[in-house]
Amino acid sequence: MLAEGHDEICLSLARTTADRFADVAWDSSAAGGVFVHGATAWLDCSLYAEVPAGDHTLVLLEIHGLRADPEAAPLVFHGSRFRRLAAI
């Protein structure tokens, strides 16, 4: 899960052309998982199932490992723009 401030990384990873990982600092697991530096959470997963849902496909993942940084605020994309979560 990307962290606040990863706006440009999010846009880069969403590209459908070129090298989406160019200029993105990341590491990989032995199984090929990608972990973006500075993310708020990392999930090491494998594909469990794909479920047809109308004109979409739901992808269910089996989680093998989890790491989180509770100090890093998550990146939020809502209403066609990046936003911050409000502190309570």
C-alpha positions as a Markdown table, in Angstrom:
| # | Residue | x | y | z |
|---|---|---|---|---|
| 1 | Met | 0.0 | 0.0 | 0.0 |
| 2 | Leu | 1.5 | 3.2 | -1.1 |
| 3 | Ala | 2.1 | 6.0 | 1.4 |
| 4 | Glu | 1.2 | 9.7 | 1.4 |
| 5 | Gly | 3.7 | 11.4 | -0.9 |
| 6 | His | 3.8 | 8.5 | -3.4 |
| 7 | Asp | 1.6 | 10.4 | -5.9 |
| 8 | Glu | 4.1 | 10.2 | -8.7 |
| 9 | Ile | 4.9 | 6.6 | -8.0 |
| 10 | Cys | 1.2 | 5.7 | -8.2 |
| 11 | Leu | 0.9 | 7.5 | -11.5 |
| 12 | Ser | 4.0 | 5.7 | -12.8 |
| 13 | Leu | 2.8 | 2.3 | -11.7 |
| 14 | Ala | -0.6 | 2.9 | -13.4 |
| 15 | Arg | 0.9 | 3.5 | -16.8 |
| 16 | Thr | 0.1 | 1.0 | -19.5 |
| 17 | Thr | 3.3 | 1.7 | -21.6 |
| 18 | Ala | 7.0 | 2.2 | -20.9 |
| 19 | Asp | 8.8 | 1.0 | -17.8 |
| 20 | Arg | 6.4 | 1.6 | -15.0 |
| 21 | Phe | 9.1 | 0.9 | -12.4 |
| 22 | Ala | 11.6 | 3.4 | -13.8 |
| 23 | Asp | 12.6 | 5.8 | -11.0 |
| 24 | Val | 10.7 | 3.8 | -8.4 |
| 25 | Ala | 12.9 | 2.5 | -5.5 |
| 26 | Trp | 11.8 | -1.1 | -4.7 |
| 27 | Asp | 13.0 | -4.5 | -3.6 |
| 28 | Ser | 11.7 | -8.0 | -4.4 |
| 29 | Ser | 11.2 | -11.2 | -2.5 |
| 30 | Ala | 12.6 | -14.5 | -3.5 |
| 31 | Ala | 9.1 | -15.4 | -4.9 |
| 32 | Gly | 9.1 | -12.2 | -7.0 |
| 33 | Gly | 7.0 | -10.0 | -4.8 |
| 34 | Val | 7.6 | -6.2 | -5.3 |
| 35 | Phe | 8.0 | -4.0 | -2.3 |
| 36 | Val | 8.1 | -0.2 | -2.9 |
| 37 | His | 10.4 | 1.7 | -0.5 |
| 38 | Gly | 8.5 | 3.9 | 2.0 |
| 39 | Ala | 5.2 | 2.2 | 1.5 |
| 40 | Thr | 2.8 | 2.1 | 4.5 |
| 41 | Ala | 2.2 | -1.7 | 4.2 |
| 42 | Trp | 3.6 | -4.6 | 2.2 |
| 43 | Leu | 1.7 | -7.8 | 1.5 |
| 44 | Asp | 3.5 | -10.9 | 0.2 |
| 45 | Cys | 0.7 | -12.7 | -1.7 |
| 46 | Ser | -0.1 | -15.3 | -4.3 |
| 47 | Leu | -3.1 | -15.7 | -6.5 |
| 48 | Tyr | -5.8 | -17.7 | -4.7 |
| 49 | Ala | -8.7 | -17.4 | -7.2 |
| 50 | Glu | -10.3 | -15.2 | -9.9 |
| 51 | Val | -14.0 | -14.6 | -9.7 |
| 52 | Pro | -16.1 | -13.2 | -12.6 |
| 53 | Ala | -18.1 | -10.2 | -11.5 |
| 54 | Gly | -20.0 | -8.6 | -14.4 |
| 55 | Asp | -17.5 | -6.8 | -16.6 |
| 56 | His | -14.8 | -7.1 | -13.9 |
| 57 | Thr | -12.8 | -9.9 | -12.4 |
| 58 | Leu | -12.4 | -10.1 | -8.6 |
| 59 | Val | -8.9 | -11.3 | -7.6 |
| 60 | Leu | -8.6 | -13.1 | -4.3 |
| 61 | Leu | -5.1 | -13.3 | -2.8 |
| 62 | Glu | -3.6 | -15.6 | -0.3 |
| 63 | Ile | -1.4 | -13.6 | 2.1 |
| 64 | His | 1.9 | -15.2 | 3.1 |
| 65 | Gly | 3.4 | -12.3 | 4.9 |
| 66 | Leu | 2.6 | -8.7 | 6.0 |
| 67 | Arg | 4.7 | -5.8 | 7.2 |
| 68 | Ala | 3.3 | -2.4 | 8.1 |
| 69 | Asp | 4.7 | 1.0 | 9.1 |
| 70 | Pro | 2.0 | 2.6 | 11.3 |
| 71 | Glu | 3.9 | 5.9 | 11.2 |
| 72 | Ala | 3.4 | 6.2 | 7.4 |
| 73 | Ala | 0.0 | 7.7 | 6.3 |
| 74 | Pro | -1.6 | 5.9 | 3.4 |
| 75 | Leu | -2.0 | 7.3 | -0.1 |
| 76 | Val | -5.7 | 8.0 | -0.7 |
| 77 | Phe | -7.1 | 8.5 | -4.2 |
| 78 | His | -10.7 | 9.6 | -4.2 |
| 79 | Gly | -12.8 | 11.8 | -6.4 |
| 80 | Ser | -10.2 | 11.7 | -9.2 |
| 81 | Arg | -7.4 | 13.2 | -7.0 |
| 82 | Phe | -5.0 | 12.4 | -4.2 |
| 83 | Arg | -6.2 | 13.3 | -0.7 |
| 84 | Arg | -5.1 | 13.0 | 2.9 |
| 85 | Leu | -7.0 | 11.3 | 5.7 |
| 86 | Ala | -8.2 | 13.7 | 8.4 |
| 87 | Ala | -6.7 | 13.2 | 11.9 |
| 88 | Ile | -9.2 | 12.4 | 14.6 |
